[in-house]
Amino acid sequence: MNSKRNNILIHGLPEANEEKHEELFTLVTPTVKGIEIEIESSEIDRLQIVGKRGEKDSKTTPILLTTTTLQKKIQILRNKKKMKPNTYITHVLPKQKLLLKKENKSTYTKKRSQGQGGVGFMVKIQLNNYVQDLHGVTDRIAILNIKIPNYKNMWTVIQAYAPTE
């Protein structure tokens, strides 16, 4: 499974001489341990340099760290504020999600198969924690249940797609 789900980019580490796993491992593990997270080699699925190597005066290239579990990625992201100055950690997100994040929104979609079709909702990021359920009735009908703060009842939003021809 080659998913971006468990990927993290680590920025600001010194340039590695070669892109060997062992050398990248010796750069990444002290950094992760420095934010009080224990990481073993068995918890790392992939390490690689992303992009072209810069010259001496330019910025360093980020290192892609793919963890074997989502829990380890979440642990690292929760402690990222403990990073040393000039180093930082970011998510690896698809372009569509990056655009939504810039717009301060999240998407919830329901479809039966990969490809086209399905219905979805756009929800403000601040309300993500209040989404209770997303239920797909069919490929063209979905129900989103959300418990809005300061309202006593749960809201049910129904999305229906009715194509015209």
C-alpha positions as CSV (number, residue, x, y, z in Angstrom):
1,M,0.0,0.0,0.0
2,N,1.7,3.2,-1.2
3,S,-0.5,5.8,0.5
4,K,0.3,9.3,1.6
5,R,-1.6,8.7,4.8
6,N,1.4,7.9,6.9
7,N,3.8,10.4,5.3
8,I,5.6,13.3,7.0
9,L,8.0,15.8,5.6
10,I,10.9,16.9,7.8
11,H,12.5,20.2,6.8
12,G,15.7,21.8,7.8
13,L,17.9,18.8,8.5
14,P,21.5,18.8,7.2
15,E,22.0,17.5,3.7
16,A,22.8,13.8,3.4
17,N,25.8,12.9,1.4
18,E,23.9,10.0,-0.2
19,E,20.3,8.9,-0.3
20,K,21.0,5.7,1.5
21,H,18.4,4.5,4.0
22,E,21.0,4.1,6.7
23,E,22.3,7.6,6.4
24,L,18.9,9.1,6.3
25,F,17.9,7.0,9.3
26,T,20.9,8.4,11.3
27,L,19.6,12.0,10.4
28,V,16.0,11.4,11.2
29,T,16.0,9.3,14.4
30,P,17.8,11.8,16.6
31,T,15.5,14.5,15.3
32,V,12.4,12.4,16.2
33,K,13.9,11.4,19.6
34,G,14.6,15.1,20.2
35,I,10.9,15.7,20.3
36,E,10.5,12.9,22.8
37,I,9.2,10.2,20.5
38,E,10.9,6.8,20.4
39,I,11.1,5.4,16.9
40,E,12.6,2.1,15.8
41,S,13.7,1.1,12.3
42,S,10.8,-1.3,12.2
43,E,8.4,1.7,12.5
44,I,9.8,3.4,9.4
45,D,8.5,2.2,6.1
46,R,10.4,4.6,3.8
47,L,12.9,7.4,4.0
48,Q,13.9,9.5,1.0
49,I,15.0,13.0,0.0
50,V,12.3,14.9,-1.8
51,G,13.2,17.2,-4.7
52,K,16.5,18.3,-6.1
53,R,19.5,18.7,-3.9
54,G,20.4,22.4,-3.3
55,E,23.7,24.1,-3.5
56,K,25.5,25.1,-0.3
57,D,23.8,28.4,0.0
58,S,20.3,27.3,-0.8
59,K,17.7,25.7,1.4
60,T,18.0,22.0,2.4
61,T,15.7,19.5,0.7
62,P,13.1,17.9,2.9
63,I,13.2,14.3,3.9
64,L,10.1,12.1,3.4
65,L,9.4,9.9,6.4
66,T,6.7,7.2,6.0
67,T,5.7,5.5,9.2
68,T,4.3,2.0,9.3
69,T,1.4,3.1,11.5
70,L,-0.9,6.1,11.5
71,Q,-0.5,6.2,15.3
72,K,3.2,6.9,15.1
73,K,2.6,9.7,12.5
74,I,0.1,11.3,14.9
75,Q,2.5,11.0,17.8
76,I,5.2,12.8,15.8
77,L,2.8,15.5,14.6
78,R,1.6,16.1,18.2
79,N,5.1,16.8,19.4
80,K,6.3,18.8,16.3
81,K,6.3,22.1,18.3
82,K,9.3,20.7,20.2
83,M,11.5,20.8,17.1
84,K,14.8,22.6,17.2
85,P,14.8,26.1,15.6
86,N,15.0,26.1,11.7
87,T,13.6,22.6,11.5
88,Y,9.9,21.7,11.2
89,I,7.5,18.9,10.2
90,T,4.6,19.1,7.8
91,H,1.9,16.8,6.4
92,V,2.0,15.4,2.9
93,L,-1.4,16.2,1.5
94,P,-2.8,16.0,-2.0
95,K,-3.2,19.3,-3.8
96,Q,-7.0,19.3,-3.5
97,K,-6.8,18.9,0.3
98,L,-4.1,21.6,0.5
99,L,-6.4,24.0,-1.4
100,L,-9.3,23.2,1.0
101,K,-7.1,23.7,4.0
102,K,-6.1,27.2,2.7
103,E,-9.8,27.9,2.3
104,N,-10.4,26.6,5.9
105,K,-12.7,23.8,4.9
106,S,-12.8,20.0,4.9
107,T,-14.6,17.6,2.7
108,Y,-16.7,14.5,3.5
109,T,-17.7,12.4,0.5
110,K,-19.6,9.2,0.0
111,K,-19.4,7.0,-3.1
112,R,-19.7,3.3,-3.8
113,S,-16.8,2.9,-6.2
114,Q,-13.6,4.6,-7.2
115,G,-13.8,7.2,-9.9
116,Q,-16.6,9.6,-10.7
117,G,-19.9,9.9,-8.9
118,G,-20.9,10.3,-5.3
119,V,-22.0,13.2,-3.2
120,G,-20.1,15.3,-0.6
121,F,-20.1,18.0,1.9
122,M,-17.8,20.9,2.7
123,V,-17.4,21.6,6.4
124,K,-15.4,24.4,8.1
125,I,-12.3,23.0,9.8
126,Q,-13.5,24.4,13.1
127,L,-16.5,22.1,13.0
128,N,-14.6,18.9,12.1
129,N,-14.7,17.6,15.7
130,Y,-18.5,18.0,15.8
131,V,-19.2,15.7,12.7
132,Q,-20.9,12.7,14.2
133,D,-21.7,10.5,11.2
134,L,-21.6,10.4,7.4
135,H,-24.0,7.9,5.9
136,G,-24.3,7.1,2.2
137,V,-27.8,6.1,1.3
138,T,-27.0,5.7,-2.4
139,D,-24.4,7.1,-4.8
140,R,-26.6,10.2,-5.1
141,I,-27.9,10.7,-1.5
142,A,-25.8,11.2,1.6
143,I,-26.6,12.2,5.2
144,L,-24.3,14.2,7.5
145,N,-25.0,14.4,11.2
146,I,-23.3,17.2,13.1
147,K,-23.7,18.3,16.7
148,I,-23.2,22.1,16.6
149,P,-22.0,23.6,19.9
150,N,-24.6,25.6,21.9
151,Y,-27.5,23.8,20.1
152,K,-29.3,21.1,21.9
153,N,-30.3,19.0,18.9
154,M,-28.1,17.3,16.3
155,W,-28.3,18.8,12.8
156,T,-29.0,16.4,9.9
157,V,-27.9,17.7,6.5
158,I,-29.1,15.7,3.5
159,Q,-27.3,16.0,0.2
160,A,-28.9,14.8,-3.0
161,Y,-27.6,14.9,-6.5
162,A,-30.2,15.0,-9.3
163,P,-28.6,15.1,-12.7
164,T,-30.5,16.9,-15.5
165,E,-30.4,15.9,-19.1
